[in-house]
């Protein structure tokens, strides 16, 4: 009886050890894959957000209406940041450069979590300021969250 119990305990220990060695603490990362689907989705989210920001100066919008439209493409913490920036823009009108066009020229290091995604992207911006039009390319680390089966912008930060 003791030998059988000992055998099963050793067997269970081996199984647990083997399963533990296959666990990866890092989220799944696609390597050497074309991220065209992710690029198109992220680009569309940035386009929709830019259009909303451009609309501030092209038509009169109430904060509730603007926030409702914004909630279709953005989640916290970016949602709070944008809502506060909108309030500031309405209270203290200043000139804001207009986004004429944007495109993601590079995407890499896409990592998926359970209901999140992170990627490094480079966006080519075509902008119009007070005095002239200009272009620039900026590198970002962008985070998305899945909410109600739809990907939304969660946050993004500039990186070098």
Buried (B, 14 or more C-beta within 10 A) or exposed (E): EEEEEEEEEEEEEEEEEEEEEEEEEEEEEEEEEEBEEBBEBBBEBBBBBBEBBBEBEEEEBEEEEBBEBBBEBBBEEBBEEBBEEBEEBBEEEEEBBBBBEBBBEEBEEBBBEEEBBBBBBBBBBBBEEEEEEEEEEEEBBBBBBBBEEEBBBBBBEEEE
